[in-house]
Amino acid sequence: MNTVEAQIAEWRAYVGRARAVEGTDVDELETHLRDQMAELGAVGLSDDEAFLVAVKRMGAIDGLSREFAREHSDRLWKQLVPSGRTERDQQTNGLVAALALAVAAGVAIQIARLAVGFPDEEVPTFIRNVSLFILPFLAAYFVLRRRLSISQALAAATPFVAAALVVNVYPWEPDSSTELLVALHLPVALWFAVAYPYTAGAWRSHERRMDFVRFTGEWFIYYVLFALGGGVLVALTGVLLEPVAPGLAERLAEWVLPSGAAGAVIVAAWLVEAKKSVVENMAPVLTMVFTPLFAVMLAGSAVTYAVSGLGEFDRDRLVVFDALLMVVLALVLYGQSAREPTARAGLMDAIQLVAVACALVLDVMVLGSMLARIGDLGFTPNRVAALGLNLVLLLNLAWAAWLSIRFLAGRVAFHRLEQWQMSYLPVFALWASAVVVLLPPLFGFA
């Protein structure tokens, strides 16, 4: 185990808890710490000695917090007067921007829907462009919130412009399978594009990537709550007014739900930014509840299929298996984001390893069935996309399981697991992008 890296990870976690210190600040402090260590190492100190002396030179954490507060004047008043006018003004300004962008997203989705007659007409153009009507507004929200420069804002916009050109210039065939795959994978690729403005351009930092993973989990919780509340509200409104306005429920769903679903993407992001402490307290609880449940379900499924075999393996079952593996990966990442990095290995880490190991067994079985089916029937766009996704997941989960075993045995620090997952995130983005850009021409847009 690299004890110095483990100590640095522990120091980062401690520094990050200071109220005036944010993610990018911790990166800057870590760079300064490593520079100090390099200087001390050059004069003959060991790594452990250099770390201790460098931390001593960095000063007390309260002093660091005050220093950063002085350097960031807008944050200074936020910390000194937590209930004062400046914090309220900042939150109000952030909410105004979020609501304006949410309304813009809602209007965009309605204009696009009316232009093609959706849902009366199932137009592929609308379906494959849905994410392009929403996620650029989410990226714009973070461009404004992070106060990015013009060059950074242009860099953030580039993936969306390129995606819009690709999916609308390609000569799609009628009832194209690759077009449906693009509609499913484009939101994934563009969600990773949102990571650039979210991290203020520091997307190479593993720690900032973990912040984005944490944001994604918290955003998902808020969005599900919005969806549940909004669905109940629309349904009840339709039922109450049905006697005086027959058919109102259908019209409400047609007009309100698309705009509400689009706008909630941005409002949920604002809530994550403004109310982090609320969901941060929920994250460990959700992880502790769902990880054991999924571990039991996966173990039972793995044993059942190992004994009885997969049987007739069709596309619908493949979709279920892939969704299950993605949920396991999401639980692993969300569990890591909610975990105290310096805590020792415990029961939840062992349960998570069981879930990952059982998911691996199922993934290997699915891959074997897929390869047999491809051998009999040949390649199709759907089979290539599914095969690639399962291989990407297999590699990720296999190495995560190996690192988890070593962590439980005390051979590596927890930050090694985090680093692996954060280093691997671009692979998912690249695969989703490859399905969008490369797969359609490979199969003649059929």
C-alpha positions in Angstrom: 0.0 0.0 0.0 1.3 3.5 -0.8 1.0 5.0 2.7 1.9 8.5 1.5 -0.9 8.6 -1.0 -3.3 7.3 1.6 -2.2 10.1 4.0 -2.7 12.6 1.2 -6.2 11.3 0.6 -7.0 11.5 4.3 -5.6 15.1 4.4 -7.7 16.0 1.4 -10.9 14.7 3.1 -10.1 16.7 6.2 -9.3 19.9 4.3 -12.4 19.5 2.1 -14.6 19.7 5.2 -13.6 23.3 5.8 -16.6 25.5 5.0 -14.7 28.1 2.9 -12.8 25.4 0.9 -14.4 23.9 -2.2 -13.3 21.2 -4.7 -11.1 23.3 -6.9 -9.5 24.9 -3.8 -8.6 21.5 -2.4 -6.9 20.7 -5.8 -4.9 23.9 -5.4 -3.9 23.1 -1.9 -2.9 19.5 -2.8 -0.7 20.9 -5.6 1.0 23.2 -3.1 1.4 20.3 -0.6 3.0 18.1 -3.3 5.3 21.0 -4.3 6.4 21.3 -0.7 7.0 17.5 -0.5 9.0 17.6 -3.7 11.3 20.3 -2.3 11.7 18.4 0.9 12.4 15.2 -0.9 15.1 16.9 -2.9 17.1 17.6 0.3 17.0 14.0 1.5 13.7 13.6 3.5 11.8 10.4 3.1 8.2 10.5 1.7 6.6 10.2 5.1 8.9 12.8 6.6 8.3 15.2 3.7 4.5 14.8 4.1 4.6 15.6 7.8 6.8 18.6 7.4 4.8 19.9 4.4 1.5 19.6 6.3 3.1 21.5 9.2 4.2 24.2 6.8 0.8 24.5 5.3 -0.6 25.6 8.7 -3.8 24.9 10.6 -7.0 24.1 8.6 -8.8 27.1 10.1 -6.0 29.3 8.9 -6.3 27.9 5.4 -10.0 28.4 5.5 -9.5 32.1 6.4 -6.9 32.5 3.7 -9.3 31.1 1.1 -12.1 33.2 2.4 -9.9 36.3 2.0 -9.0 35.3 -1.6 -12.6 34.7 -2.6 -14.5 37.8 -1.4 -17.9 36.5 -2.5 -17.4 33.5 -0.4 -16.1 35.5 2.6 -19.4 37.2 3.3 -21.2 33.8 2.8 -19.2 32.3 5.6 -19.1 35.2 7.9 -22.8 36.1 7.7 -24.5 32.7 6.9 -28.0 34.1 7.3 -27.2 37.5 5.9 -28.3 39.4 2.8 -25.4 38.3 0.6 -26.1 34.6 0.9 -29.8 35.2 0.3 -29.0 37.3 -2.8 -26.6 34.6 -4.1 -29.2 31.9 -3.7 -31.9 34.1 -5.2 -29.7 34.9 -8.2 -28.9 31.3 -8.7 -32.6 30.3 -8.5 -33.5 33.1 -11.0 -30.9 31.8 -13.5 -32.0 28.2 -12.9 -35.7 29.1 -13.4 -35.0 31.1 -16.5 -33.0 28.2 -18.1 -35.7 25.7 -16.9 -38.4 27.8 -18.7 -36.2 28.0 -21.8 -35.8 24.2 -21.8 -39.5 23.7 -21.3 -40.3 26.1 -24.2 -37.7 24.4 -26.4 -39.2 21.0 -25.9 -42.7 22.3 -26.6 -41.6 24.0 -29.8 -39.9 20.9 -31.0 -42.9 18.7 -30.0 -45.4 21.0 -31.8 -43.2 21.2 -34.9 -43.3 17.5 -35.4 -46.7 16.7 -33.9 -45.4 14.5 -31.1 -46.8 12.3 -29.6 -49.6 11.9 -32.2 -46.8 11.3 -34.7 -43.8 9.2 -33.6 -41.1 11.2 -35.4 -37.6 9.8 -35.0 -36.1 13.3 -35.4 -37.7 14.4 -32.2 -36.8 11.3 -30.2 -33.1 11.4 -31.1 -32.8 15.1 -30.4 -34.6 15.2 -27.1 -31.4 15.4 -25.0 -30.2 18.3 -27.2 -33.3 20.3 -26.3 -32.5 20.0 -22.5 -28.9 19.3 -21.6 -27.4 22.4 -23.2 -29.4 24.5 -20.8 -28.1 22.4 -17.9 -24.5 23.0 -19.2 -25.3 26.7 -19.5 -26.5 26.8 -15.9 -23.0 25.6 -14.8 -21.3 27.9 -17.2 -23.0 30.8 -15.4 -22.7 29.4 -11.9 -19.0 28.6 -12.2 -18.4 31.9 -14.0 -16.5 30.3 -16.8 -14.5 32.4 -19.3 -15.7 32.8 -22.9 -13.2 30.3 -24.1 -14.3 27.8 -21.5 -18.0 28.4 -22.4 -17.2 27.8 -26.1 -15.4 24.6 -25.1 -18.5 23.5 -23.1 -20.7 24.2 -26.1 -18.6 22.3 -28.6 -19.8 18.7 -27.8 -23.5 19.8 -28.1 -22.9 21.5 -31.4 -21.0 18.5 -32.7 -23.7 16.1 -31.5 -26.4 18.2 -33.1 -24.6 18.1 -36.5 -23.9 14.4 -36.3 -27.4 13.2 -35.4 -29.1 15.5 -37.9 -26.8 15.2 -40.9 -26.6 11.4 -41.0 -28.8 9.9 -43.7 -31.0 7.6 -41.6 -32.8 4.7 -43.1 -36.6 4.2 -42.3 -37.1 2.2 -39.1 -33.4 2.5 -38.4 -32.0 0.4 -35.5 -28.9 2.6 -35.3 -31.1 5.7 -35.0 -32.8 4.2 -31.9 -29.4 3.3 -30.5 -28.3 6.9 -31.0 -31.4 8.2 -29.2 -30.5 5.9 -26.2 -26.8 6.7 -26.1 -26.7 10.4 -26.9 -28.1 11.5 -23.5 -25.3 9.5 -21.8 -22.6 11.1 -23.9 -24.0 14.6 -23.4 -24.3 14.0 -19.6 -20.6 13.4 -19.5 -20.2 16.6 -21.6 -22.0 18.5 -18.7 -19.1 17.4 -16.5 -16.8 20.0 -18.1 -18.7 23.1 -17.0 -19.7 21.4 -13.7 -16.0 21.0 -12.8 -15.1 24.4 -14.2 -12.9 22.8 -16.7 -11.0 20.7 -14.2 -12.3 17.5 -15.7 -8.9 15.8 -15.5 -9.0 15.9 -11.7 -10.1 12.6 -10.1 -11.5 14.5 -7.2 -13.6 16.8 -9.3 -14.9 13.7 -11.3 -16.0 12.2 -8.0 -17.8 15.5 -7.2 -19.6 15.1 -10.5 -20.5 11.5 -9.6 -21.8 12.7 -6.3 -23.8 15.5 -8.0 -25.3 12.9 -10.5 -26.5 10.7 -7.6 -28.0 13.6 -5.7 -29.5 15.1 -8.9 -31.2 11.8 -9.6 -32.8 11.7 -6.2 -34.2 15.2 -6.6 -35.4 14.5 -10.1 -37.2 11.3 -9.1 -38.9 13.3 -6.3 -40.0 15.9 -8.8 -41.3 13.2 -11.2 -43.3 11.5 -8.5 -44.7 14.8 -7.1 -45.4 16.2 -10.6 -47.1 13.0 -11.8 -49.3 12.8 -8.8 -50.2 16.5 -9.1 -51.1 16.2 -12.8 -53.1 13.0 -12.2 -55.1 14.5 -9.3 -55.8 17.7 -11.2 -57.1 15.7 -14.1 -59.3 13.6 -11.9 -60.8 16.6 -10.0 -61.6 18.5 -13.1 -62.7 15.5 -15.3 -66.5 16.1 -14.5 -66.4 19.7 -15.8 -63.7 19.2 -18.4 -63.7 15.7 -20.0 -60.3 14.7 -21.4 -58.4 17.3 -19.4 -56.0 14.7 -17.9 -54.8 13.7 -21.4 -54.3 17.4 -22.4 -52.5 18.2 -19.2 -50.2 15.3 -19.6 -49.5 16.3 -23.2 -48.6 19.9 -22.4 -47.4 19.9 -18.8 -45.3 16.7 -18.5 -42.8 17.4 -21.4 -42.1 21.0 -20.2 -42.1 19.9 -16.5 -39.7 17.0 -17.2 -37.3 19.3 -19.2 -37.4 22.1 -16.6 -37.0 19.8 -13.7 -33.5 18.8 -15.0 -32.2 22.3 -14.3 -34.2 23.0 -11.1 -33.0 19.7 -9.6 -29.4 20.8 -10.4 -30.0 24.1 -8.6 -31.4 22.2 -5.6 -28.3 20.0 -5.4 -26.0 23.1 -5.5 -28.1 25.0 -2.9 -29.1 22.2 -0.5 -26.1 19.8 -0.6 -26.3 19.0 3.1 -29.8 17.6 2.8 -29.0 14.9 0.2 -25.5 14.3 1.6 -27.2 13.0 4.7 -29.5 10.8 2.6 -26.7 9.3 0.5 -25.2 7.0 3.2 -28.7 5.8 4.2 -29.8 5.0 0.7 -26.5 3.2 0.1 -26.9 1.1 3.3 -30.5 0.2 2.4 -30.2 -0.7 -1.3 -26.7 -2.2 -1.5 -27.6 -5.2 0.7 -30.9 -5.7 -1.1 -29.3 -5.7 -4.5 -26.5 -8.0 -3.2 -29.2 -10.5 -2.1 -31.1 -10.3 -5.4 -27.9 -10.6 -7.5 -26.7 -13.6 -5.5 -30.0 -15.3 -5.8 -30.1 -14.6 -9.6 -26.5 -15.8 -10.1 -27.1 -19.1 -8.3 -30.4 -19.6 -10.1 -29.0 -19.0 -13.6 -25.8 -20.9 -12.8 -28.0 -24.0 -12.0 -30.7 -23.6 -14.7 -28.9 -21.7 -17.4 -30.1 -18.6 -19.2 -32.5 -20.4 -21.4 -33.8 -18.6 -24.5 -31.9 -15.3 -24.5 -33.8 -12.5 -26.3 -33.3 -8.8 -26.6 -35.8 -7.9 -23.9 -33.9 -10.0 -21.3 -30.6 -8.5 -22.5 -32.0 -5.0 -21.8 -33.0 -6.1 -18.3 -29.5 -7.6 -17.6 -27.8 -4.5 -18.9 -30.0 -2.2 -16.8 -29.2 -4.3 -13.8 -25.5 -4.1 -14.3 -25.7 -0.4 -14.8 -27.6 -0.1 -11.5 -24.9 -2.1 -9.8 -22.3 0.2 -11.2 -24.3 3.2 -10.0 -24.6 1.8 -6.5 -20.8 1.2 -6.5 -20.1 4.8 -7.5 -22.7 6.3 -5.3 -21.5 4.3 -2.4 -18.0 5.5 -3.0 -19.1 9.1 -3.2 -21.0 8.8 0.1 -18.3 6.9 2.0 -15.8 8.5 4.3 -12.5 8.0 2.4 -10.4 7.5 5.6 -12.7 4.9 7.2 -11.5 1.4 7.6 -13.0 -1.5 5.5 -16.3 -2.6 7.0 -19.4 -4.7 6.5 -20.8 -2.5 3.8 -17.6 -2.8 1.8 -17.9 -6.6 2.0 -21.6 -6.5 0.9 -20.7 -4.2 -2.0 -18.0 -6.7 -3.1 -20.6 -9.5 -3.0 -22.9 -7.4 -5.2 -20.0 -6.7 -7.7 -18.9 -10.4 -7.7 -22.4 -11.6 -8.4 -22.9 -9.0 -11.2 -19.6 -10.3 -12.7 -20.9 -13.8 -12.8 -24.1 -12.7 -14.5 -22.2 -10.5 -16.9 -19.9 -13.5 -17.9 -23.0 -15.7 -18.5 -24.7 -13.0 -20.6 -21.5 -12.4 -22.7 -21.3 -16.2 -23.3 -24.9 -16.3 -24.5 -24.4 -13.2 -26.6 -21.3 -14.5 -28.3 -23.1 -17.8 -29.1 -26.0 -15.8 -30.6 -23.7 -13.7 -32.7 -21.9 -16.8 -33.9 -25.3 -18.2 -35.0 -26.9 -15.1 -36.4 -24.1 -12.7 -37.0 -23.6 -9.0 -36.0 -26.3 -6.5 -35.8 -26.2 -2.9 -34.5 -28.1 -3.9 -31.3 -25.7 -6.9 -30.7 -22.6 -4.8 -31.2 -23.8 -2.1 -28.9 -24.8 -4.6 -26.2 -21.6 -6.6 -26.6 -19.5 -3.4 -26.2 -21.4 -2.2 -23.2 -21.1 -5.6 -21.5 -17.3 -5.8 -22.2 -16.9 -2.2 -20.8 -18.8 -3.2 -17.7 -17.0 -6.5 -17.3 -13.6 -4.8 -17.2 -14.7 -2.1 -14.8 -16.4 -4.5 -12.4 -13.6 -7.1 -12.5 -10.9 -4.6 -11.6 -13.2 -3.0 -9.0 -13.7 -6.4 -7.4 -10.0 -7.1 -7.3 -9.2 -3.8 -5.7 -12.1 -4.3 -3.2 -10.6 -7.7 -2.2 -7.2 -6.0 -1.7 -8.8 -3.2 0.3 -10.7 -5.6 2.6 -7.4 -7.4 3.1 -5.7 -4.2 4.0 -3.4 -4.2 1.0 -4.5 -1.0 -0.6 -6.1 2.2 0.5 -9.7 3.1 -0.4 -8.5 6.0 -2.6 -7.2 3.3 -5.1 -10.8 2.2 -5.7 -11.9 5.8 -6.2 -9.0 6.5 -8.6 -9.9 3.4 -10.7 -13.5 4.3 -11.1 -12.7 8.0 -11.8 -10.0 7.0 -14.3 -12.5 4.7 -16.0 -15.4 7.1 -16.3 -14.1 8.5 -19.7 -14.4 4.9 -21.1 -18.2 5.0 -20.7 -18.3 8.4 -22.3 -16.1 7.2 -25.2 -18.3 4.1 -25.7 -21.5 6.1 -25.7 -19.9 8.6 -28.2 -18.7 5.7 -30.4 -22.2 4.3 -30.6 -23.5 7.7 -31.6 -20.8 8.6 -34.1 -19.3 5.3 -35.5 -21.9 2.6 -35.3 -24.5 4.2 -37.7 -22.1 4.5 -40.7 -20.7 1.0 -39.9 -24.1 -0.5 -40.5 -25.2 1.8 -43.3 -27.5 3.8 -41.0 -29.9 0.9 -41.1 
